[in-house]
Amino acid sequence: MITLSVAERTALKARAHGLNPTVIIGNAGLTDSILSEISRTLKSHELIKVRVLGDDREARENMMLEICEKLNAGAVQHIGKILVIYQPQDENAAPKSRRRKSKPLTKKQLGNRT
């Protein structure tokens, strides 16, 4: 399980604010198939939100701890029925698609900017 500092958690909360839940845990609870789905999603997104449909707060906290322990992830936030989980990507992994560099501006385009 990854432990995050307060500054790291704050930055990750800000990044996660605009995200929608990508995985939903139903009434069956945390099954192996749900864990594998969370693992796949974390590998591709690094930071995800998980919605839990159960009403038991303690069960949601236990689910978050179990997810983080089994997948070597960090617990960012548990607010309501939403869990925010972070797993840093491998440094050796291919980087995400980056924006293509645009052509340099011409003199005419530079003149129009002022």
Phi and psi restraints in degrees (value plus and minus 20) as a CYANA .aco file:
   2 ILE   PHI    -107.6   -67.6
   2 ILE   PSI     112.6   152.6
   3 THR   PHI    -120.5   -80.5
   3 THR   PSI     113.3   153.3
   4 LEU   PHI    -129.1   -89.1
   4 LEU   PSI     121.9   161.9
   5 SER   PHI     -95.2   -55.2
   5 SER   PSI     148.7   188.7
   6 VAL   PHI     -83.1   -43.1
   6 VAL   PSI     -61.0   -21.0
   7 ALA   PHI     -85.6   -45.6
   7 ALA   PSI     -60.2   -20.2
   8 GLU   PHI     -85.0   -45.0
   8 GLU   PSI     -64.3   -24.3
   9 ARG   PHI     -82.3   -42.3
   9 ARG   PSI     -60.3   -20.3
  10 THR   PHI     -83.1   -43.1
  10 THR   PSI     -64.5   -24.5
  11 ALA   PHI     -84.4   -44.4
  11 ALA   PSI     -60.1   -20.1
  12 LEU   PHI     -89.6   -49.6
  12 LEU   PSI     -55.1   -15.1
  13 LYS   PHI     -82.2   -42.2
  13 LYS   PSI     -60.7   -20.7
  14 ALA   PHI     -84.3   -44.3
  14 ALA   PSI     -61.4   -21.4
  15 ARG   PHI     -85.3   -45.3
  15 ARG   PSI     -55.0   -15.0
  16 ALA   PHI    -101.7   -61.7
  16 ALA   PSI     -32.0     8.0
  17 HIS   PHI     -75.8   -35.8
  17 HIS   PSI     -63.2   -23.2
  18 GLY   PHI    -106.9   -66.9
  18 GLY   PSI     -20.4    19.6
  19 LEU   PHI     -99.1   -59.1
  19 LEU   PSI     131.0   171.0
  20 ASN   PHI    -121.0   -81.0
  20 ASN   PSI     132.7   172.7
  21 PRO   PHI     -80.5   -40.5
  21 PRO   PSI     111.4   151.4
  22 THR   PHI    -120.7   -80.7
  22 THR   PSI     -40.8    -0.8
  23 VAL   PHI    -150.1  -110.1
  23 VAL   PSI     119.4   159.4
  24 ILE   PHI    -140.6  -100.6
  24 ILE   PSI     106.4   146.4
  25 ILE   PHI    -117.5   -77.5
  25 ILE   PSI      98.0   138.0
  26 GLY   PHI    -105.2   -65.2
  26 GLY   PSI    -183.7  -143.7
  27 ASN   PHI     -89.1   -49.1
  27 ASN   PSI     -37.7     2.3
  28 ALA   PHI     -92.0   -52.0
  28 ALA   PSI     -35.9     4.1
  29 GLY   PHI      69.0   109.0
  29 GLY   PSI    -180.3  -140.3
  30 LEU   PHI    -106.7   -66.7
  30 LEU   PSI      78.2   118.2
  31 THR   PHI    -118.5   -78.5
  31 THR   PSI     153.2   193.2
  32 ASP   PHI     -83.8   -43.8
  32 ASP   PSI     -58.0   -18.0
  33 SER   PHI     -87.0   -47.0
  33 SER   PSI     -56.8   -16.8
  34 ILE   PHI     -86.5   -46.5
  34 ILE   PSI     -62.3   -22.3
  35 LEU   PHI     -81.3   -41.3
  35 LEU   PSI     -61.6   -21.6
  36 SER   PHI     -87.6   -47.6
  36 SER   PSI     -55.8   -15.8
  37 GLU   PHI     -86.3   -46.3
  37 GLU   PSI     -61.8   -21.8
  38 ILE   PHI     -83.5   -43.5
  38 ILE   PSI     -60.9   -20.9
  39 SER   PHI     -81.6   -41.6
  39 SER   PSI     -66.5   -26.5
  40 ARG   PHI     -82.6   -42.6
  40 ARG   PSI     -61.2   -21.2
  41 THR   PHI     -87.5   -47.5
  41 THR   PSI     -60.3   -20.3
  42 LEU   PHI     -85.0   -45.0
  42 LEU   PSI     -55.7   -15.7
  43 LYS   PHI     -86.2   -46.2
  43 LYS   PSI     -51.7   -11.7
  44 SER   PHI    -112.8   -72.8
  44 SER   PSI     -45.7    -5.7
  45 HIS   PHI    -134.7   -94.7
  45 HIS   PSI     -42.6    -2.6
  46 GLU   PHI      56.3    96.3
  46 GLU   PSI     -58.0   -18.0
  47 LEU   PHI    -154.8  -114.8
  47 LEU   PSI     102.2   142.2
  48 ILE   PHI    -155.7  -115.7
  48 ILE   PSI     141.5   181.5
  49 LYS   PHI    -130.8   -90.8
  49 LYS   PSI     120.2   160.2
  50 VAL   PHI    -144.2  -104.2
  50 VAL   PSI     108.8   148.8
  51 ARG   PHI    -117.8   -77.8
  51 ARG   PSI     112.1   152.1
  52 VAL   PHI    -132.3   -92.3
  52 VAL   PSI     107.6   147.6
  53 LEU   PHI    -104.1   -64.1
  53 LEU   PSI     -34.2     5.8
  54 GLY   PHI     -91.2   -51.2
  54 GLY   PSI     135.9   175.9
  55 ASP   PHI    -113.9   -73.9
  55 ASP   PSI     -30.8     9.2
  56 ASP   PHI    -102.6   -62.6
  56 ASP   PSI      92.8   132.8
  57 ARG   PHI     -83.8   -43.8
  57 ARG   PSI     -62.0   -22.0
  58 GLU   PHI     -83.8   -43.8
  58 GLU   PSI     -57.9   -17.9
  59 ALA   PHI     -85.5   -45.5
  59 ALA   PSI     -58.5   -18.5
  60 ARG   PHI     -84.9   -44.9
  60 ARG   PSI     -60.7   -20.7
  61 GLU   PHI     -83.5   -43.5
  61 GLU   PSI     -61.4   -21.4
  62 ASN   PHI     -85.2   -45.2
  62 ASN   PSI     -58.3   -18.3
  63 MET   PHI     -81.8   -41.8
  63 MET   PSI     -63.1   -23.1
  64 MET   PHI     -82.8   -42.8
  64 MET   PSI     -64.3   -24.3
  65 LEU   PHI     -83.2   -43.2
  65 LEU   PSI     -62.2   -22.2
  66 GLU   PHI     -84.4   -44.4
  66 GLU   PSI     -62.5   -22.5
  67 ILE   PHI     -81.1   -41.1
  67 ILE   PSI     -67.2   -27.2
  68 CYS   PHI     -85.8   -45.8
  68 CYS   PSI     -57.1   -17.1
  69 GLU   PHI     -90.6   -50.6
  69 GLU   PSI     -65.2   -25.2
  70 LYS   PHI     -91.8   -51.8
  70 LYS   PSI     -51.9   -11.9
  71 LEU   PHI    -125.1   -85.1
  71 LEU   PSI     -15.0    25.0
  72 ASN   PHI      32.6    72.6
  72 ASN   PSI      35.4    75.4
  73 ALA   PHI    -139.3   -99.3
  73 ALA   PSI     153.5   193.5
  74 GLY   PHI    -133.7   -93.7
  74 GLY   PSI     117.1   157.1
  75 ALA   PHI    -102.6   -62.6
  75 ALA   PSI      98.0   138.0
  76 VAL   PHI    -112.2   -72.2
  76 VAL   PSI     -71.1   -31.1
  77 GLN   PHI    -178.3  -138.3
  77 GLN   PSI     125.9   165.9
  78 HIS   PHI    -150.4  -110.4
  78 HIS   PSI      84.8   124.8
  79 ILE   PHI    -149.9  -109.9
  79 ILE   PSI      97.4   137.4
  80 GLY   PHI      43.5    83.5
  80 GLY   PSI    -146.7  -106.7
  81 LYS   PHI    -120.8   -80.8
  81 LYS   PSI      -5.4    34.6
  82 ILE   PHI    -129.4   -89.4
  82 ILE   PSI     110.8   150.8
  83 LEU   PHI    -131.5   -91.5
  83 LEU   PSI     113.4   153.4
  84 VAL   PHI    -130.5   -90.5
  84 VAL   PSI     104.1   144.1
  85 ILE   PHI    -146.8  -106.8
  85 ILE   PSI     120.2   160.2
  86 TYR   PHI    -146.5  -106.5
  86 TYR   PSI     115.2   155.2
  87 GLN   PHI    -159.3  -119.3
  87 GLN   PSI      91.1   131.1
  88 PRO   PHI     -82.6   -42.6
  88 PRO   PSI     122.4   162.4
  89 GLN   PHI     -97.5   -57.5
  89 GLN   PSI     136.8   176.8
  90 ASP   PHI     -82.4   -42.4
  90 ASP   PSI     121.8   161.8
  91 GLU   PHI     -88.8   -48.8
  91 GLU   PSI     -45.4    -5.4
  92 ASN   PHI    -103.3   -63.3
  92 ASN   PSI     -32.1     7.9
  93 ALA   PHI     -89.4   -49.4
  93 ALA   PSI     135.8   175.8
  94 ALA   PHI     -86.2   -46.2
  94 ALA   PSI     117.8   157.8
  95 PRO   PHI     -88.2   -48.2
  95 PRO   PSI     136.2   176.2
  96 LYS   PHI     -85.8   -45.8
  96 LYS   PSI     141.3   181.3
  97 SER   PHI     -78.3   -38.3
  97 SER   PSI     109.7   149.7
  98 ARG   PHI    -124.9   -84.9
  98 ARG   PSI     137.5   177.5
  99 ARG   PHI     -86.5   -46.5
  99 ARG   PSI     116.5   156.5
 100 ARG   PHI     -90.2   -50.2
 100 ARG   PSI     122.3   162.3
 101 LYS   PHI     -91.0   -51.0
 101 LYS   PSI     114.9   154.9
 102 SER   PHI    -105.7   -65.7
 102 SER   PSI     145.1   185.1
 103 LYS   PHI     -89.9   -49.9
 103 LYS   PSI     132.2   172.2
 104 PRO   PHI     -85.6   -45.6
 104 PRO   PSI     129.5   169.5
 105 LEU   PHI     -92.2   -52.2
 105 LEU   PSI     125.4   165.4
 106 THR   PHI     -99.6   -59.6
 106 THR   PSI     150.1   190.1
 107 LYS   PHI     -81.7   -41.7
 107 LYS   PSI     -58.1   -18.1
 108 LYS   PHI     -85.0   -45.0
 108 LYS   PSI     -63.1   -23.1
 109 GLN   PHI     -86.2   -46.2
 109 GLN   PSI     -58.7   -18.7
 110 LEU   PHI     -85.2   -45.2
 110 LEU   PSI     -57.3   -17.3
 111 GLY   PHI     -87.0   -47.0
 111 GLY   PSI     -51.5   -11.5
 112 ASN   PHI     -96.1   -56.1
 112 ASN   PSI     -35.5     4.5
 113 ARG   PHI     -95.0   -55.0
 113 ARG   PSI     -44.2    -4.2
